[in-house]
Every structure is written in C-alpha cells, then in structure tokens.
Amino acid sequence: MSPKDFFNKKQNRQVLIVTGLSGSGKSSVMRTLEDLGFYCVDNLPIPLLTTFLKLAFQAQTNVLKVALGIDSRGRSFLKSFL
C-alpha cells in the first residue's frame, strides 16, 4: 500500500481523555498509553483541544490514536470541556 493510499483510506481515529486530580495516576496511565501506540499530550489547555485534534488528524499525519491528560481541578473544567 502506498503512502497516498494509506492516507486516503478511511481510518478509525481514537481520542482518549485521561482526567483526574494531582496524584491520581494520570502520568502512569499516559505512559502506558504511549507504550500502546497513542500520541500523548499532558496538560493540554481545554481551549486548544479542537485545534489540536484538527491538526493531529490531518491527512498529512499518520496519527490515529491520541491520549490527552487534562487536569480536572478547576470548577470550570466540565463547562469548558462541553
């Protein structure tokens, strides 16, 4: 399969969001996901989420699985996320 065919083929994309408080094991989970082939980003600000995913899943990249570590401490976390 040529690179052009690979990128033109419809691929299943995965996004996994890991949340929790400090010390809850987010970093350990992120390291494990990285070992499983996920492209991992820790502490991504919520306002950048949409832009990041658009860039990560462009046809020119070979990223199919993304894991994001997001701190859920702020009261506005869920409101910003939704």
LOKERO-114530 format. One line per 8 residues: number of its first residue (from 1); their letters; for each residue x, y, z negated of N, C-alpha, C. Coordinates in Angstrom, 2 decimals, padded with zeros to 5 digits. Layout:
REM residues N
NUM	A	X Y Z X Y Z X Y Z ~ ...
This chain:
REM residues 82
1	MSPKDFFN	000.85 -001.18 000.00 000.00 000.00 000.00 000.90 001.24 000.00 ~ 000.67 002.13 000.92 001.47 003.34 001.00 001.04 004.32 -000.10 ~ 001.90 005.28 -000.44 001.53 006.28 -001.44 000.26 007.04 -001.06 ~ 000.09 007.32 000.23 -001.10 008.04 000.68 -002.35 007.21 000.40 ~ -002.29 005.91 000.69 -003.44 005.04 000.42 -003.72 004.95 -001.07 ~ -002.65 004.93 -001.88 -002.82 004.86 -003.32 -003.60 006.06 -003.84 ~ -003.24 007.25 -003.40 -003.89 008.45 -003.90 -005.28 008.66 -003.30 ~ -005.51 008.15 -002.11 -006.83 008.29 -001.52 -007.82 007.28 -002.09
9	KKQNRQVL	-007.31 006.19 -002.62 -008.18 005.17 -003.20 -008.78 005.72 -004.49 ~ -010.07 005.49 -004.64 -010.75 005.97 -005.85 -010.21 005.20 -007.06 ~ -009.68 005.91 -008.02 -009.08 005.30 -009.19 -009.93 005.60 -010.43 ~ -010.01 004.62 -011.31 -010.65 004.87 -012.60 -009.69 005.67 -013.46 ~ -010.18 006.74 -014.00 -009.37 007.60 -014.86 -009.86 007.45 -016.28 ~ -008.95 007.46 -017.22 -009.31 007.31 -018.62 -008.79 008.49 -019.42 ~ -009.64 008.99 -020.31 -009.24 010.04 -021.25 -009.63 009.56 -022.64 ~ -008.66 009.50 -023.51 -008.89 009.09 -024.88 -008.49 010.25 -025.79
17	IVTGLSGS	-009.39 010.64 -026.67 -009.12 011.75 -027.58 -008.97 011.18 -028.98 ~ -007.81 011.45 -029.58 -007.50 010.99 -030.93 -007.58 012.20 -031.85 ~ -008.48 012.14 -032.83 -008.64 013.25 -033.76 -008.46 012.75 -035.19 ~ -008.24 013.67 -036.08 -008.12 013.33 -037.49 -007.36 014.40 -038.22 ~ -007.35 014.27 -039.51 -006.63 015.22 -040.35 -005.15 014.88 -040.39 ~ -004.37 015.81 -040.88 -002.94 015.59 -041.03 -002.70 014.36 -041.92 ~ -001.83 013.47 -041.48 -001.52 012.28 -042.26 -002.45 011.11 -042.02 ~ -003.36 011.24 -041.08 -004.33 010.17 -040.83 -003.84 009.11 -039.86
25	GKSSVMRT	-002.65 009.28 -039.31 -002.09 008.27 -038.40 -002.21 008.60 -036.93 ~ -002.54 009.85 -036.60 -002.68 010.23 -035.18 -001.38 009.98 -034.42 ~ -000.26 010.34 -035.02 001.04 010.18 -034.33 001.34 008.72 -034.06 ~ 001.03 007.86 -034.99 001.25 006.42 -034.79 000.39 005.89 -033.66 ~ -000.86 006.32 -033.63 -001.77 005.91 -032.56 -001.27 006.43 -031.22 ~ -000.83 007.68 -031.19 -000.34 008.26 -029.93 000.89 007.52 -029.42 ~ 001.81 007.13 -030.30 002.99 006.37 -029.88 002.57 005.02 -029.29 ~ 001.60 004.37 -029.91 001.13 003.08 -029.40 000.48 003.25 -028.03
33	LEDLGFYC	-000.34 004.29 -027.88 -000.98 004.54 -026.59 000.06 004.84 -025.51 ~ 001.10 005.56 -025.88 002.18 005.83 -024.92 002.83 004.52 -024.47 ~ 003.03 003.61 -025.41 003.59 002.29 -025.07 002.65 001.51 -024.14 ~ 001.35 001.80 -024.21 000.37 001.13 -023.37 000.16 001.82 -022.02 ~ 000.98 002.83 -021.73 000.93 003.47 -020.42 000.12 004.75 -020.35 ~ -000.31 005.28 -021.47 -001.04 006.55 -021.47 -000.06 007.71 -021.42 ~ -000.44 008.77 -020.71 000.29 010.03 -020.75 -000.27 010.77 -021.97 ~ 000.57 010.99 -022.98 000.09 011.52 -024.26 000.50 012.97 -024.47
41	VDNLPIPL	-000.43 013.75 -024.98 -000.19 015.15 -025.34 -000.77 015.36 -026.72 ~ 000.08 015.82 -027.64 -000.37 016.06 -029.01 -000.55 017.56 -029.22 ~ -001.54 017.92 -030.01 -001.82 019.31 -030.38 -002.17 020.20 -029.20 ~ -002.93 019.68 -028.27 -003.39 020.49 -027.14 -004.52 021.41 -027.62 ~ -004.38 022.72 -027.43 -005.48 023.62 -027.82 -006.73 023.32 -027.00 ~ -007.88 023.30 -027.66 -009.15 022.98 -027.00 -009.41 023.85 -025.77 ~ -009.12 025.17 -025.80 -009.40 025.98 -024.60 -008.62 025.52 -023.36 ~ -007.52 024.79 -023.54 -006.73 024.32 -022.40 -007.14 022.93 -021.90
49	LTTFLKLA	-008.08 022.31 -022.56 -008.47 020.94 -022.24 -008.91 020.77 -020.78 ~ -009.83 021.58 -020.33 -010.35 021.46 -018.96 -009.25 021.67 -017.93 ~ -008.46 022.71 -018.10 -007.37 022.99 -017.15 -006.36 021.85 -017.14 ~ -006.00 021.35 -018.31 -005.04 020.26 -018.39 -005.54 019.03 -017.63 ~ -006.80 018.65 -017.86 -007.33 017.45 -017.20 -007.41 017.63 -015.69 ~ -007.77 018.82 -015.23 -007.79 019.06 -013.78 -006.40 018.89 -013.19 ~ -005.39 019.43 -013.86 -004.02 019.32 -013.36 -003.50 017.88 -013.45 ~ -003.82 017.20 -014.54 -003.33 015.84 -014.72 -003.90 014.87 -013.70
57	FQAQTNVL	-005.15 015.08 -013.29 -005.81 014.15 -012.40 -005.86 014.62 -010.95 ~ -005.01 015.58 -010.59 -004.92 015.99 -009.18 -004.47 014.81 -008.34 ~ -004.79 014.86 -007.09 -004.42 013.77 -006.17 -002.91 013.60 -006.06 ~ -002.14 014.65 -006.33 -000.69 014.56 -006.18 -000.01 013.85 -007.35 ~ -000.73 013.58 -008.42 -000.13 012.91 -009.57 -000.57 011.46 -009.61 ~ 000.18 010.67 -010.34 -000.19 009.26 -010.49 -000.68 008.99 -011.91 ~ -001.15 010.01 -012.60 -001.66 009.87 -013.96 -003.08 009.31 -013.90 ~ -003.28 008.18 -014.54 -004.61 007.57 -014.59 -005.16 007.49 -016.00
65	KVALGIDS	-004.26 007.49 -017.00 -004.69 007.37 -018.38 -004.06 008.48 -019.21 ~ -004.90 009.25 -019.90 -004.44 010.36 -020.71 -004.96 010.19 -022.14 ~ -004.09 010.41 -023.11 -004.50 010.43 -024.52 -004.15 011.80 -025.09 ~ -005.10 012.40 -025.77 -004.91 013.73 -026.34 -005.05 013.66 -027.85 ~ -004.06 014.19 -028.55 -004.14 014.29 -030.01 -004.61 015.68 -030.37 ~ -005.76 015.76 -031.05 -006.35 017.05 -031.38 -006.65 017.07 -032.87 ~ -006.15 018.11 -033.55 -006.38 018.27 -034.98 -007.81 018.72 -035.21 ~ -008.51 018.05 -036.10 -009.93 018.36 -036.31 -010.18 019.17 -037.58
73	RGRSFLKS	-009.17 019.87 -038.07 -009.33 020.60 -039.33 -010.25 021.80 -039.23 ~ -010.20 022.52 -038.15 -010.97 023.76 -038.05 -012.46 023.54 -038.02 ~ -013.21 024.44 -038.64 -014.67 024.34 -038.63 -015.21 024.43 -037.21 ~ -014.51 025.17 -036.38 -014.99 025.38 -035.02 -014.56 024.26 -034.07 ~ -013.91 023.22 -034.61 -013.40 022.14 -033.76 -014.51 021.56 -032.88 ~ -015.56 021.07 -033.51 -016.62 020.42 -032.76 -017.34 021.39 -031.84 ~ -017.57 022.61 -032.31 -018.24 023.61 -031.48 -017.41 023.94 -030.25 ~ -016.11 024.09 -030.43 -015.22 024.39 -029.30 -015.11 023.21 -028.36
81	FL	-015.12 022.02 -028.94 -014.93 020.82 -028.15 -016.13 020.55 -027.25 ~ -017.33 020.76 -027.76 -018.53 020.52 -026.99 -018.75 021.67 -026.05
